[in-house]
């Protein structure tokens, strides 16, 4: 509203209304954004968390306090799911090191690096269901991998049927299917690496491990941290498809993840409130992980 | 950061204050669709094989209620009970709902209208009502029968020099014949897929009538289950032994029952498989690969001389009426049309299911289907169908442990007894 407009109208009656409008204007302008965030985003979240404090079956709709959460803590399947989350965190360095190493080789222009770049990225465009189906065939007890191992004189391994092996098989397949993205991020990181440092290392006669240890890793600290963050999120939120297709949570419940647990409780056991409690627990885990990651990223940002 | 913490604290406070105030959508908000239209949820009607069935049922219903439109909504089976759970939570959704018999419908009976007064006339004509009954009330009318016949490959029997028309009557003879078949043809005794823990359900039901006394069997189905009885223990002991002694195909814990185990049977890698009566993994599927004349069906070989082996079967799928529908009588009439003789005959003919109406003709189906239909009269409800879904899920996991040797039969039975008691 320009000054001229304002003076054109008698100021006495307009002043107070104008100032009130001015006071409300920011709220009105913000309202659509706030409503979009609160309506379709926060409100369902609140409902879901609220729902997790109600009962299932006969106790549908009645408040049960923390009963669902106590049930979760007493359910060996949920505890297995949490333990598997811990395992994923432990395996994270491996999941980051693989694309890191491969990106290093690509950056150092090993023979055929252009081909490899495409090949490595290719699985990232496949849906987990397709990847899962392919590897279910490959890893079957009478599948090709065991045939090859048999040819080498190594006894068959029941990759997806042995409770001690299956979760590693699934994580391995997940890493195989998703490391292409991390690889691209690493390659972008390499683009920011000062080539004169690599040249200097070469002139000084550094070996490849020495170059990685003293030049590449320090130079890519932020990239590595970023890849850690995104890989962990990927592991925690997008392995459902693989678990569903490859093992159905088995054998012996050894490959349960929180997401899969939520799905089983809601869809198969008809316990939506318990499923809500489990998803709230998953949400809290993600919140803690996310806040920790923000803290890490902020610290490194401060260092620059 | 500090401000964000305050916001988080405020949000948390709101959550704690409102915690437990009620379900996401209370059961009070029930409402049905308009009375001139009925919505049916299923996972069948999208299938081309079900087109004739749907047409027959619609025509039958149109005769009774000419002005009422019927809409079939085919949901993906993978997501069916998840979607249905959401509909039940919100208290609105389809008027007529397709269900699997047993735990799936009993767990959700709260959301359904009892049909006893509407379907009284059909009680004699149709079989398999038990699977849709809870606390004495019927919640759905059966469309197909589902059960677990023991199928065998007559060709492998012949190759092993055995008479396929007179398979072994007792368990010991059966195991001996299996050894002969494996020796002569390389095929295993059982094609087993237990990746999802389904294998044990089939095993329990197929072998149950050959191990339990008729009294024990009826008690089990009636809810009086003694998990510590020697006969019950025997069923699980046989399961463990079959795995240990190599009767099963390799890698059972990583083989999917649907359809890798059935594929192993179809390709002659195993002489027997505990299959289904309807839908998939049944006489029609096997006949496509092995030819109808090579598919044999039999009751389980006798383990306990006092037991009376019979065909374990229940109502397979059936249509129920949702509690929130506006006119339950009208919806029940649609259920009756969906289970009318004409519709079920089309379902049997096109879909290859054993229809709940055993009076319809089955002569075109080959020798296996004739054997199955003839056994229906003496058949009994399957043992695993009587169990709750939690116990079923636990049994699946324990069965995998029994195969891998990481649990003992006693330990498994103790856990199952505890789970069965709490429901």
Contacts between the chains, C-beta under 8 A, distances in Angstrom:
chain1	res1	chain2	res2	distance
A	42	B	11	7.9
A	46	B	14	7.2
A	46	B	15	6.3
A	46	B	18	7.3
A	47	B	24	4.7
A	48	B	24	7.0
A	49	B	15	5.4
A	49	B	19	7.7
A	50	B	15	7.0
A	50	B	18	5.5
A	50	B	19	6.1
A	50	B	20	7.3
A	50	B	21	6.3
A	50	B	22	7.8
A	50	B	24	7.1
A	51	B	23	5.9
A	51	B	24	4.3
A	53	B	19	4.4
A	53	B	20	3.9
A	54	B	20	6.1
A	54	B	22	6.7
A	54	B	23	4.9
A	57	B	107	7.6
A	57	B	110	7.6
A	60	B	23	6.2
A	60	B	27	6.6
A	60	B	110	7.5
A	61	B	22	5.7
A	61	B	23	4.2
A	61	B	26	5.7
A	61	B	27	5.7
A	63	B	19	7.4
A	63	B	20	2.9
A	63	B	21	7.0
A	63	B	22	7.7
A	64	B	20	6.8
A	65	B	19	8.0
A	65	B	20	6.4
A	139	B	254	7.8
A	140	B	251	6.8
A	140	B	254	6.8
A	140	B	255	7.5
A	140	B	260	7.8
A	141	B	250	5.0
A	141	B	251	2.4
A	141	B	254	5.8
A	141	B	255	6.9
A	142	B	250	6.3
A	142	B	251	6.8
A	156	B	250	7.7
A	156	B	251	7.9
A	158	B	251	5.1
A	158	B	253	6.7
A	158	B	254	5.4
A	159	B	254	7.0
A	160	B	195	7.5
A	160	B	254	4.0
A	161	B	195	7.3
A	161	B	251	5.2
A	161	B	252	7.3
A	161	B	253	3.6
A	161	B	254	3.0
A	161	B	255	7.6
A	161	B	404	7.8
A	162	B	253	7.7
A	162	B	254	8.0
A	162	B	404	7.2
A	163	B	400	7.7
A	163	B	404	6.8
A	163	B	406	7.2
A	166	B	254	7.7
A	247	B	195	6.9
A	247	B	254	7.6
A	248	B	195	6.0
A	248	B	196	4.7
A	250	B	195	6.1
A	250	B	196	6.9
A	250	B	197	6.5
A	250	B	253	6.9
A	250	B	396	7.6
A	250	B	397	7.0
A	250	B	400	5.9
A	251	B	195	7.4
A	251	B	253	4.3
A	251	B	254	6.8
A	251	B	400	4.6
A	251	B	404	7.0
A	252	B	253	7.9
A	252	B	397	5.3
A	252	B	400	4.6
A	252	B	401	5.2
A	252	B	404	7.0
A	252	B	406	6.9
A	253	B	397	4.8
A	263	B	82	7.3
A	264	B	393	7.6
A	266	B	82	6.0
A	266	B	85	6.0
A	267	B	79	7.2
A	267	B	81	5.3
A	267	B	82	3.6
A	267	B	85	6.6
A	268	B	81	6.7
A	268	B	389	6.6
A	268	B	393	7.2
A	269	B	107	7.9
A	269	B	389	5.7
A	269	B	390	6.4
A	269	B	393	7.1
A	270	B	81	7.1
A	270	B	85	6.0
A	270	B	107	4.5
A	270	B	108	6.2
A	270	B	389	7.3
A	272	B	85	5.8
A	272	B	89	6.0
A	273	B	23	7.4
A	276	B	24	8.0
